[in-house]
Amino acid sequence: MEAAVPQEEPGQSKVGLEMKTETKGLFPTAVSKENPQERSLRQIFGSSQTLRDLKDPSEMKSPTAIVQNRIQEHCQRGKEFFAQGEWEKAVICYSKAINLNPQQVEVYVQKAEAFLQLCDFQSAVLNLRKAYSLSSAKEEYVERMAFIIYLQGQCLFDQEVYWDALESFTRASELQPDNSLYRRRSIACLAALNRYQDCFRLVNEELDQDSKNPDLYILRAKLHEHFSRATLCYQDVQEAIALEPQHEEAQLLMQRLLKRAQKAKNQAMNKALKGNLKDALLKITFAIENSPFDAGYFIFRGTLHRRVKDFNSAIDDYIKATELCEEEGAEAMEAQQQLLLTYNDFAVHCYTQGFFEEAVLLLNKALKGEKNEKGLYVNRGDCLFRLGELTFALADYQQALELSPMDFSLRRRVGMLLDELGLQEHKQRKYQRAVHCFSGAIESNPRLPHYYLHRAKSHLFLQDEMSAKEDVIIALLLDPENDAVLPVVTSLFPGQPIQDIISSKIAEVAKTILKRKLQACPYSNSPAKLKWYGEANGHRPPGALEDEPKEPGVQSEDPERALQDSESIISSCATERELYKQIAVSRRTVSKVSESGLEEKK
């Protein structure tokens, strides 16, 4: 028996049901092969297939996984666009990924890099700042932010927007205080803004932290050069070269300074030779500023100072030159020699102004450095003579005479001083010592009659009449018209004519003595120098200074001499005529005092 099959209704799908007849014993049972789950769905939804096509929810993905997949897709596409150089599309992709998950640190970093490629520094910094706030590894993002801000500042600097560039470099320095590059770019901005004092402050701070960096010294040297501080510029360049001898920029800057100094020195030389010493000083000073360790420049400027009588400045220059020179070098010897000449010239200047003690002190300094220069002893002797220290003055004259025994001008000075000492001893009634002084004066200069006359008077007080007669006759032979000789001749040879006295035996002895003395004295053995009865045309005092050759050591320096010439010429404090005049003035003063004293007693 077959089961009846129901008719399929329109709109309903056919559901086949297979019936299997099993014969088990006496009661056959029909078992359906339909799945229980299928049967349940059929019972719920009936024959409708609309809702029954839905998949099992257990087999569907979760929303989180879907979002994560989308994020990965956007990031992957962003990387692809980034690699292809399509930065704007990369930014859009990264922005979509961030919108799906704002906590993705790496996406902010990648987006910041894309903005950086677009030179949108502000957006790049903002994204890095967001990554910094979300991440625990903050140092990495701080370093990157500082670098981006630095790039922004560099772009602004190239565009000459210095204030904004300075702000960017300052922000970068604040983020990374140990990065010297950011601070140095701030210095460049300040220099461009003409804020040089702030530049110096920052550079000095940099050097305090890094004193072994030659670039910093060059940077400060350029700042000094801008302010025309050539000496400080030179010192910084020298420091840079000491740290790095092959530093190219330092070598170029040093060469520029040295060329500038040499040019200024040549200009100073030309102006000095033309007599324009003031401008020459300005030029050589400029040369020294650009090359402050060249001893030759200091020597040259010292010579100029010496010529304008600025002796203190000249001494300072020569001392500086001595410090810069090698001890045994030619420049050191030249500087030392010029220093001694300056001390002497300063002393001569003080002597002419009446500051004899100061002149002695200066000459002491000169003699401390040079003990074999006779002119220094002569000048100190002149100063001591004006101070009334005749014994010390005589010692200096004699020391100078030992250095130059053939210098007759020194002999005249020694004779003059011994004669003055003899007169003082005679006044104090120390006649034997007076005779000794007068004899020394005669040995030094046997041509002056008053030396013999003075000794004759002292001999008379010692009861040595024969020696007194010999001295008076010699004085008469040297100067027959001397009014001071005649009274003494009359007292020693009463009633005898001058011709008889000259022809006497004692006169022959006196002539022999005089000839021997003249022959023993340098420059005094020429017959033309001795005329028994005076000059043919008018009388001139015997032993006049014009008769003798003048020593170059006591003449003043030739003003036309080239300034660079280092010839040693010692200027004299006083001429012999001035000394004779001073002696005459002092004797007249003493005579007036004596006369006034006698009048008071009367």
Solvent accessible surface area in square Angstrom, and as a share of the most:
residue,aa,sasa,rsa
1,M,244,1.09
2,E,163,0.73
3,A,87,0.67
4,A,101,0.78
5,V,126,0.72
6,P,116,0.73
7,Q,166,0.74
8,E,98,0.44
9,E,97,0.43
10,P,134,0.84
11,G,87,0.84
12,Q,68,0.30
13,S,56,0.36
14,K,161,0.68
15,V,76,0.43
16,G,59,0.57
17,L,111,0.55
18,E,123,0.55
19,M,116,0.52
20,K,111,0.47
21,T,108,0.63
22,E,52,0.23
23,T,110,0.64
24,K,144,0.61
25,G,63,0.61
26,L,161,0.80
27,F,165,0.69
28,P,86,0.54
29,T,87,0.50
30,A,58,0.45
31,V,87,0.50
32,S,55,0.35
33,K,156,0.66
34,E,36,0.16
35,N,89,0.46
36,P,86,0.54
37,Q,127,0.56
38,E,69,0.31
39,R,87,0.32
40,S,53,0.34
41,L,55,0.27
42,R,88,0.32
43,Q,131,0.58
44,I,122,0.62
45,F,69,0.29
46,G,31,0.30
47,S,44,0.29
48,S,58,0.37
49,Q,76,0.34
50,T,108,0.63
51,L,97,0.48
52,R,40,0.15
53,D,112,0.58
54,L,137,0.68
55,K,153,0.65
56,D,72,0.37
57,P,110,0.69
58,S,94,0.60
59,E,134,0.60
60,M,129,0.58
61,K,144,0.61
62,S,59,0.38
63,P,103,0.65
64,T,106,0.62
65,A,38,0.29
66,I,88,0.44
67,V,58,0.33
68,Q,71,0.31
69,N,57,0.29
70,R,114,0.42
71,I,5,0.03
72,Q,103,0.46
73,E,79,0.35
74,H,19,0.08
75,C,20,0.12
76,Q,97,0.43
77,R,121,0.44
78,G,0,0.00
79,K,99,0.42
80,E,82,0.37
81,F,36,0.15
82,F,62,0.26
83,A,89,0.69
84,Q,123,0.55
85,G,31,0.30
86,E,62,0.28
87,W,66,0.23
88,E,103,0.46
89,K,99,0.42
90,A,0,0.00
91,V,17,0.09
92,I,95,0.48
93,C,7,0.04
94,Y,4,0.01
95,S,30,0.19
96,K,92,0.39
97,A,0,0.00
98,I,18,0.09
99,N,117,0.60
100,L,73,0.36
101,N,37,0.19
102,P,64,0.40
103,Q,117,0.52
104,Q,52,0.23
105,V,34,0.19
106,E,100,0.45
107,V,6,0.03
108,Y,17,0.07
109,V,26,0.15
110,Q,33,0.15
111,K,30,0.13
112,A,0,0.00
113,E,37,0.16
114,A,0,0.00
115,F,31,0.13
116,L,19,0.09
117,Q,83,0.37
118,L,61,0.30
119,C,87,0.52
120,D,52,0.27
121,F,24,0.10
122,Q,92,0.41
123,S,25,0.16
124,A,0,0.00
125,V,3,0.02
126,L,109,0.54
127,N,16,0.08
128,L,0,0.00
129,R,116,0.42
130,K,84,0.36
131,A,0,0.00
132,Y,72,0.27
133,S,71,0.46
134,L,59,0.30
135,S,19,0.12
136,S,110,0.71
137,A,58,0.45
138,K,80,0.34
139,E,120,0.54
140,E,112,0.50
141,Y,21,0.08
142,V,23,0.13
143,E,93,0.42
144,R,81,0.30
145,M,9,0.04
146,A,0,0.00
147,F,76,0.32
148,I,0,0.00
149,I,1,0.01
150,Y,29,0.11
151,L,52,0.26
152,Q,25,0.11
153,G,0,0.00
154,Q,43,0.19
155,C,49,0.29
156,L,36,0.18
157,F,43,0.18
158,D,99,0.51
159,Q,121,0.54
160,E,120,0.54
161,V,56,0.32
162,Y,53,0.20
163,W,152,0.53
164,D,67,0.34
165,A,0,0.00
166,L,22,0.11
167,E,106,0.48
168,S,5,0.03
169,F,0,0.00
170,T,56,0.33
171,R,68,0.25
172,A,0,0.00
173,S,19,0.12
174,E,122,0.55
175,L,62,0.31
176,Q,35,0.16
177,P,87,0.55
178,D,138,0.71
179,N,45,0.23
180,S,33,0.22
181,L,84,0.42
182,Y,8,0.03
183,R,48,0.18
184,R,56,0.21
185,R,52,0.19
186,S,9,0.06
187,I,1,0.01
188,A,27,0.21
189,C,0,0.00
190,L,8,0.04
191,A,30,0.23
192,A,41,0.32
193,L,37,0.18
194,N,106,0.54
195,R,92,0.34
196,Y,35,0.13
197,Q,120,0.54
198,D,34,0.18
199,C,0,0.00
200,F,17,0.07
201,R,120,0.44
202,L,32,0.16
203,V,0,0.00
204,N,59,0.30
205,E,76,0.34
206,E,6,0.03
207,L,13,0.06
208,D,123,0.64
209,Q,135,0.60
210,D,52,0.27
211,S,57,0.37
212,K,149,0.63
213,N,25,0.13
214,P,19,0.12
215,D,78,0.41
216,L,1,0.01
217,Y,25,0.10
218,I,4,0.02
219,L,53,0.27
220,R,51,0.19
221,A,0,0.00
222,K,88,0.37
223,L,11,0.05
224,H,15,0.07
225,E,42,0.19
226,H,110,0.49
227,F,68,0.28
228,S,94,0.61
229,R,89,0.32
230,A,10,0.07
231,T,43,0.25
232,L,79,0.39
233,C,0,0.00
234,Y,19,0.07
235,Q,73,0.32
236,D,7,0.04
237,V,0,0.00
238,Q,78,0.34
239,E,84,0.38
240,A,0,0.00
241,I,36,0.18
242,A,77,0.60
243,L,63,0.32
244,E,75,0.34
245,P,77,0.48
246,Q,156,0.69
247,H,19,0.08
248,E,132,0.59
249,E,73,0.33
250,A,0,0.00
251,Q,62,0.27
252,L,100,0.50
253,L,3,0.02
254,M,21,0.09
255,Q,92,0.41
256,R,108,0.39
257,L,1,0.00
258,L,77,0.38
259,K,146,0.62
260,R,72,0.26
261,A,0,0.00
262,Q,84,0.37
263,K,130,0.55
264,A,4,0.03
265,K,43,0.18
266,N,73,0.37
267,Q,60,0.27
268,A,0,0.00
269,M,31,0.14
270,N,83,0.43
271,K,60,0.25
272,A,7,0.06
273,L,98,0.49
274,K,169,0.71
275,G,54,0.52
276,N,59,0.30
277,L,40,0.20
278,K,158,0.67
279,D,50,0.26
280,A,0,0.00
281,L,28,0.14
282,L,116,0.58
283,K,67,0.28
284,I,0,0.00
285,T,44,0.26
286,F,85,0.36
287,A,0,0.00
288,I,11,0.06
289,E,64,0.29
290,N,0,0.00
291,S,6,0.04
292,P,13,0.08
293,F,85,0.36
294,D,49,0.25
295,A,6,0.05
296,G,23,0.22
297,Y,15,0.06
298,F,14,0.06
299,I,17,0.09
300,F,10,0.04
301,R,41,0.15
302,G,0,0.00
303,T,9,0.05
304,L,0,0.00
305,H,27,0.12
306,R,12,0.04
307,R,60,0.22
308,V,64,0.37
309,K,128,0.54
310,D,56,0.29
311,F,8,0.04
312,N,99,0.51
313,S,36,0.23
314,A,0,0.00
315,I,18,0.09
316,D,91,0.47
317,D,6,0.03
318,Y,0,0.00
319,I,69,0.35
320,K,74,0.31
321,A,0,0.00
322,T,50,0.29
323,E,124,0.56
324,L,52,0.26
325,C,17,0.10
326,E,137,0.61
327,E,158,0.71
328,E,154,0.69
329,G,22,0.21
330,A,85,0.66
331,E,82,0.37
332,A,11,0.08
333,M,132,0.59
334,E,42,0.19
335,A,0,0.00
336,Q,61,0.27
337,Q,43,0.19
338,Q,4,0.02
339,L,17,0.08
340,L,6,0.03
341,L,0,0.00
342,T,0,0.00
343,Y,22,0.09
344,N,0,0.00
345,D,18,0.09
346,F,38,0.16
347,A,0,0.00
348,V,23,0.13
349,H,59,0.27
350,C,12,0.07
351,Y,15,0.06
352,T,89,0.52
353,Q,105,0.47
354,G,38,0.37
355,F,113,0.47
356,F,32,0.13
357,E,112,0.50
358,E,81,0.36
359,A,0,0.00
360,V,21,0.12
361,L,110,0.55
362,L,20,0.10
363,L,0,0.00
364,N,58,0.30
365,K,112,0.48
366,A,0,0.00
367,L,10,0.05
368,K,167,0.71
369,G,40,0.39
370,E,49,0.22
371,K,127,0.54
372,N,115,0.59
373,E,44,0.20
374,K,31,0.13
375,G,4,0.03
376,L,1,0.00
377,Y,22,0.08
378,V,2,0.01
379,N,1,0.01
380,R,52,0.19
381,G,0,0.00
382,D,0,0.00
383,C,0,0.00
384,L,22,0.11
385,F,17,0.07
386,R,82,0.30
387,L,66,0.33
388,G,52,0.50
389,E,77,0.35
390,L,15,0.08
391,T,96,0.56
392,F,125,0.52
393,A,0,0.00
394,L,21,0.10
395,A,56,0.43
396,D,8,0.04
397,Y,0,0.00
398,Q,76,0.34
399,Q,65,0.29
400,A,0,0.00
401,L,29,0.15
402,E,125,0.56
403,L,64,0.32
404,S,25,0.16
405,P,72,0.46
406,M,118,0.53
407,D,1,0.01
408,F,5,0.02
409,S,9,0.06
410,L,3,0.01
411,R,50,0.18
412,R,11,0.04
413,R,9,0.03
414,V,4,0.03
415,G,0,0.00
416,M,6,0.03
417,L,0,0.00
418,L,20,0.10
419,D,3,0.02
420,E,21,0.09
421,L,26,0.13
422,G,0,0.00
423,L,34,0.17
424,Q,73,0.33
425,E,26,0.12
426,H,40,0.18
427,K,129,0.55
428,Q,111,0.49
429,R,191,0.70
430,K,87,0.37
431,Y,39,0.15
432,Q,118,0.53
433,R,140,0.51
434,A,0,0.00
435,V,15,0.08
436,H,141,0.63
437,C,17,0.10
438,F,1,0.00
439,S,32,0.20
440,G,22,0.21
441,A,0,0.00
442,I,1,0.00
443,E,101,0.45
444,S,8,0.05
445,N,0,0.00
446,P,1,0.00
447,R,15,0.06
448,L,11,0.05
449,P,5,0.03
450,H,57,0.25
451,Y,1,0.00
452,Y,0,0.00
453,L,4,0.02
454,H,28,0.12
455,R,31,0.11
456,A,0,0.00
457,K,81,0.34
458,S,0,0.00
459,H,21,0.09
460,L,60,0.30
461,F,115,0.48
462,L,64,0.32
463,Q,158,0.70
464,D,52,0.27
465,E,90,0.40
466,M,113,0.50
467,S,30,0.19
468,A,0,0.00
469,K,40,0.17
470,E,35,0.16
471,D,3,0.02
472,V,0,0.00
473,I,0,0.00
474,I,1,0.00
475,A,0,0.00
476,L,1,0.01
477,L,1,0.00
478,L,10,0.05
479,D,7,0.04
480,P,26,0.16
481,E,110,0.49
482,N,33,0.17
483,D,115,0.60
484,A,54,0.42
485,V,0,0.00
486,L,71,0.35
487,P,85,0.54
488,V,17,0.10
489,V,4,0.02
490,T,87,0.51
491,S,78,0.50
492,L,15,0.07
493,F,13,0.05
494,P,95,0.60
495,G,83,0.80
496,Q,91,0.41
497,P,77,0.48
498,I,62,0.32
499,Q,120,0.53
500,D,80,0.41
501,I,1,0.00
502,I,10,0.05
503,S,85,0.55
504,S,34,0.22
505,K,175,0.74
506,I,27,0.14
507,A,0,0.00
508,E,92,0.41
509,V,71,0.41
510,A,0,0.00
511,K,47,0.20
512,T,60,0.35
513,I,50,0.25
514,L,0,0.00
515,K,101,0.43
516,R,166,0.61
517,K,39,0.16
518,L,8,0.04
519,Q,123,0.55
520,A,83,0.64
521,C,4,0.02
522,P,19,0.12
523,Y,74,0.28
524,S,5,0.03
525,N,104,0.53
526,S,43,0.28
527,P,120,0.75
528,A,79,0.62
529,K,54,0.23
530,L,39,0.20
531,K,101,0.43
532,W,65,0.23
533,Y,124,0.47
534,G,18,0.18
535,E,70,0.31
536,A,95,0.74
537,N,147,0.76
538,G,57,0.54
539,H,83,0.37
540,R,94,0.34
541,P,90,0.57
542,P,29,0.18
543,G,7,0.07
544,A,14,0.11
545,L,25,0.12
546,E,100,0.45
547,D,49,0.26
548,E,8,0.04
549,P,73,0.46
550,K,144,0.61
551,E,39,0.17
552,P,99,0.62
553,G,21,0.20
554,V,37,0.21
555,Q,84,0.37
556,S,94,0.60
557,E,36,0.16
558,D,74,0.38
559,P,107,0.67
560,E,152,0.68
561,R,29,0.11
562,A,37,0.29
563,L,11,0.05
564,Q,104,0.46
565,D,58,0.30
566,S,47,0.30
567,E,93,0.42
568,S,54,0.35
569,I,28,0.14
570,I,7,0.03
571,S,16,0.10
572,S,26,0.17
573,C,9,0.05
574,A,3,0.02
575,T,72,0.42
576,E,15,0.07
577,R,133,0.49
578,E,92,0.41
579,L,1,0.01
580,Y,67,0.26
581,K,141,0.60
582,Q,55,0.24
583,I,9,0.04
584,A,39,0.30
585,V,57,0.33
586,S,44,0.29
587,R,79,0.29
588,R,133,0.49
589,T,72,0.42
590,V,72,0.41
591,S,54,0.35
592,K,138,0.58
593,V,97,0.56
594,S,58,0.37
595,E,102,0.46
596,S,52,0.34
597,G,26,0.25
598,L,102,0.51
599,E,122,0.55
600,E,149,0.67
601,K,175,0.74
602,K,203,0.86
